[in-house]
Amino acid sequence: MSDFTSEFWSWYIIAIAGGGIIWLFYLLRGSSKADTEEGVPTGHVWDENLEELNNPLPRWWLVMFYLTLAFAIVYLILYPGMGSFKGVLGWTEVGEYEQEVADANAEFGPLFAQFEQTPVAELAANKKATNAGERLFVNYCAVCHGSDARGAPGFPNLRDNDWLYGGAPEQIETTIMYGRNGTMPSWEAPLGGEEGVKAVAEYVMTLAGRETDDALAAMGKEKFDLFCVGCHMPGGTGNQALGAPNLSNNIWLYGGSPRTIRQTIAKGRNGHMPAHSEFLGKAKVHVLAAYIYSLSHETD
């Protein structure tokens, strides 16, 4: 955005905010003109004899409005609100956020730091640590994975010990710290259209031990071996280095109905797990990883 455009919008906002306050003062002033004479007719008459009179507003009401406008003026002097003017106090949302984060780290940092040197697998058996990890999970992870961590279509179940990128402690920490980006390309055209997609879907369901059309599945295997084994491996067991799902365990990230499987093959999928390192930090990620690890591993 050019400097001219920025300046224009700044003055535009100033005009609206400042002009609004001035207009309200004028409106209130006009409403209080009847203070000296009560019951003056306004000239508006309805139903032949129902006449509108100009009576003054109650004094306490006018004072309340004037105080509200005075507060607005003081606020706009102290805080941002008048275009590009930053306010006398120099308050910003970013500064407020950073201060809150700093205060929280100062108060709770030692709590997480005491667990940082304990291995994740060992920490998963520490009730105090997993309680802290659960609170982090509810705040940062439950919106996608659910409050019970059982996931939803497109968001992995963290309790079933089926991991796209590996369930070892260091792999879980890496996933949380740096995020993941999973891409399943569209295969409808390479597979020859709808019939090819249907054949491969039939074979994929065979890998998961489901009843299928044997002839169609055999046709699908030929295409699977040509196009799919590079990521999902010959037996469909997946590849955690790539985040390619295991297709042989009947666990489905986006749903396991024949229609959904065909849609996944035909149109592809794109999954994104955001990085949490910047706003959580290594110590909190360590505790959060221990909690997630505990969900799918028995601990004493």
N, C-alpha and C positions, 0 to 999 in steps of 0.2 A: 504494500500500500504506500502511495507516494506521500511526501510530507504535506502537500496541499490537501489531499483527501483526508489525511488524519486530522489536520487543523480544522478543516471544514466540519467534520463530525464532532470534534471537540466543542467548537462554538455552537453547533446545533444542539448538543446536549445542554450546554450552559444556558442557551436561550430558553429551552423548554423548562429546565429546573428553576432557573432564576425568574423567568417570566411567570411561571406557575405560582410562585410564592408572591410576587408582586400583585398578580391578578386576584389571589385569595385575600390579600390585605385590602385591596380595593373593594372586593365583594363584601367583606365583613364591615368595612367602613360604610358602605352603602346601606347595609342592613341595620346599622345602628343610628341612621339619621333620624329615625322616628322616635328617638329617645325623648325629645323635647315635647312632642305632641302625640298622644296616644289615640288610637281609633280613627286616624285620618283615612277617608275612603280612597281606594285606589282607582275607582272608576270601573271596576269589573263587577258586573251584576249578572246573576243567573236566576232563572225561573221568576223573572219580573221584580222580585224584591229581596233576593238573597245577595247581599252586598259584601264584597271583600274589603276588609279594613287593614290598614298598615299598622300593626302593633310591633313594638320593638322586641328583639330577642331578649331572653333573660340575661341579666348582667353576668351571672356565673358562667353561662354558656359562651358568651363573647370572650370572656377572660380565658376560658379553656382553649378556645380556638387561637387566640393571640399567643398563648404560651406554646401551643403546638407549632405555630409558625416560627416562633423564636427558637424553639428547639431545633427545627429544621435548618435554620440559618447557622446556628452554632455547629451543628453536625457537619454541614457542608463545608464549613471552615476547617474543622479538625480532621475530617476523613475524606477520602476520594468520593466524588459524586458530581463534580462540576467539570465535565470533560476531562482534559489531560491534567488538571490540577490535582496534585497528589495529597493535598491536605497538610495542615501544619504539623500534625503528628507523624506524617510519613508512613502511615499504616498500610500494609499490603496483605493480601490473602496468603501469599507465599511466605512472607515473614511470620505471620501468625501460625501457619502450619509448621514451619521449621522450629519455631519456639515450642510448640506443643510436643513435637517429636523429641526435641532436646530435653524437655522436662520429663517426658515419659521414659526416655533412655536413662536419665539420671536416677529416676525412681525405681525402674524395673530392670535396668541393665545388669546390676549385680545378681539378680535372681537367675537370669539366663546364663550369665558368665560362669556360674558355679557348675553348670552342666556341660560346658563346652568341651572339656577334655575327656569326658566319659564317652566311650564308643556308643554309637546309636543302638546297637543290639542290646547292650547292657542297660542303656538308659531307658529302653522300652519297658523294662521291668520296674522302673522307679515311678511309683504312683504320683509323687509330687511333680516329677518332670512331665509325665503324660497328661496330668491335669492342666499344667501350663500349656502344653502342646495342643490340647483340645480347645482351649480358649482361643489360641491363635487360629486353629482350624475353623472354628465357628465364625471368626471375624473375617478371614481372608479366603477361605476355601469352600465353605458350605454353599455359597451362592451358585457354584457350578456342580460340585460333587454331592450336594445334599447334606443336611445336618447329620445324617447317619452314615455319610461317606459311601453310600451305595450307588452313587452316580445317577446318570440319566442318559437318554440317547445323545451320543456325542461326547459324554463326559464319563471317564472310566470309573468303575466300581473299585474302590480302594480296599475292599475287604475280601475279595475272592482270590487273591494271590496270582492273578493273571496280569502281567505287566507288559506294557508296550515297549518300554525302554529299560526294563530290568527292575527287579525289586530288591536288589542288594542295597544296604544302607547308603553307600557312596553314590549309587545310581539315583536313589530317591532324593538325596541332597542336591545332586546336580540338576535334576528335573526342577526342583523348587527354586533353586538359586538362579538358574539361567533360562528356564522355560523350555518349551519344545514346540516345534512346528512340523506337523505331519501332513503329508500330501499323498493322496491316492488319485492318480490321473484318471481321466475319462477313457474308457476302453471300448465304447460302443462302436466307433468307426474301425479301429484295428481288428476287432473281433468279427466284423462283418455285419453289424447291425443287430437288430433285436433277437434274431435266432441264435447268433453266436453268444450274445449275453446270456440268454436263457440256458444254453448248453453249459457254459462255464459255471453259472449259478447252481445248476443241477449237480455238477461235479463237486463244487465247494461244499454243498450240503452232504454229499457222500463222505467227504473227508471228516465231517463232524458226526458221522455215524447215523445219519438220517436216511429214511427210505426215499428213494428217488427212482426216476426212469432210467434204467440201466443203459439203454441205447443212447439216450440223450447225454447221460453222464459220461459215457465213453467218448462221445464226440467232444464234450467239454474238456476232458482230460488232455486231449491233443492240443487244444488251444491254451489250456492252463500251463502245460509244459513249455509252450512256446513263449507265452507272454508274462506269466505270473510267477514262475519259480525264482526269478532273479531277486524278488523281494520276499516272497512267502515261503521259499524253499520247496524242494520236490514233494515233501510230505505235507506241505501246508502248515508247518509248525512255526512259521514266522521268523523274523529276524529282529532282535531287540536293538541291534546297532542302527537299524534304519527306522525303528518304530513300526515295522510291518507286523500286523496282528497274527496271532496263531489262529488258523482256521479249522483246527482239528479238535478243539475242546468245546465247541458249541457255546462259546461265550462271544457275544456280538456287541460291539461298541455302539453301532447305530440301529440295532435291531436285527433279529434273525429270521424274520418272515421271508418267504420266497420273494415277495414283491420288493421288500427293502434290500435284500441281497442283490437282486437284479438292478435296482436303482443305484446302489453303491458302485457296482461294476460299470454300469453304463455312464453315469454322470460324474463319478469320482467323489472324493471327500477332501475337505481341508480342515485340519484341527490345529488349534493354537492354544498353548499353555503359556501364559505370560510369565516373565521373570519376576521373582520376588526378592532378589538380593538387595536392590537399592533401598527399599523401604522396610525390610525386615532385618537384614544384616545376618552375618554368619551364625552368631550365637542363637538367635531365634529360629533360623532355618534348621539348625541342628536339633533343637528341641521339637520342632514341628515334624521333622523327619522321623524322630523317635516315636512320636504319637502315631503317625501314619504306618510306620513299620509294625507297631504293636497291634494294629487292627487286623493284620493277616498272619500274625505269628503268635503262637502261644507263649506267654511269659509267666514266670514263676511269681 
